[in-house]
């Protein structure tokens, strides 16, 4: 191998390394509004379930639109949409959130059927917002750490 070939190879490896670092930065970083919208979707879901089936059905299209907007934003920003149910270190966060949200749905149904006050229902929806937003931030941190570990190991 000549000195020129060695230099070209080092430059190519540096370019690959920079591309990977850019991918980690782009894929692993979501704007704060994305986490807030994720939480807001669960605020609307749990709040609407707790109020009435009519409100629940009326807000369902809004939730579908919100998911589509998140997906579209991710694809525009990074070129991909990462499914939260992916295997890896983020899966326990996803499963814990699903478990908590099932409990929130059960609580919301209980509140609706037993005539709880709107204040109680809003408090439950607010807790769902806070937990979902927090879980989104934690999920992103773990995903980013996982991407960086892959970057440093050269995977």
Rosetta blueprint (number, residue, H / E / L):
1 X L
2 X L
3 X H
4 X H
5 X H
6 X H
7 X H
8 X H
9 X H
10 X H
11 X H
12 X H
13 X H
14 X H
15 X H
16 X H
17 X H
18 X H
19 X H
20 X H
21 X H
22 X H
23 X H
24 X H
25 X H
26 X H
27 X H
28 X L
29 X L
30 X L
31 X L
32 X H
33 X H
34 X H
35 X H
36 X H
37 X H
38 X H
39 X H
40 X H
41 X H
42 X H
43 X H
44 X H
45 X H
46 X H
47 X H
48 X H
49 X H
50 X H
51 X H
52 X L
53 X H
54 X H
55 X H
56 X H
57 X H
58 X H
59 X H
60 X H
61 X H
62 X H
63 X H
64 X H
65 X H
66 X H
67 X H
68 X H
69 X H
70 X H
71 X H
72 X H
73 X H
74 X H
75 X H
76 X H
77 X H
78 X H
79 X L
80 X L
81 X L
82 X L
83 X L
84 X L
85 X L
86 X L
87 X L
88 X L
89 X L
90 X L
91 X H
92 X H
93 X H
94 X H
95 X H
96 X H
97 X H
98 X H
99 X H
100 X H
101 X H
102 X H
103 X H
104 X H
105 X H
106 X H
107 X H
108 X H
109 X H
110 X H
111 X H
112 X H
113 X H
114 X L
115 X L
116 X L
117 X L
118 X H
119 X H
120 X H
121 X H
122 X H
123 X H
124 X H
125 X H
126 X H
127 X H
128 X H
129 X H
130 X H
131 X H
132 X H
133 X H
134 X H
135 X H
136 X H
137 X H
138 X H
139 X H
140 X H
141 X H
142 X H
143 X H
144 X H
145 X H
146 X H
147 X H
148 X H
149 X H
150 X H
151 X H
152 X H
153 X H
154 X L
155 X L
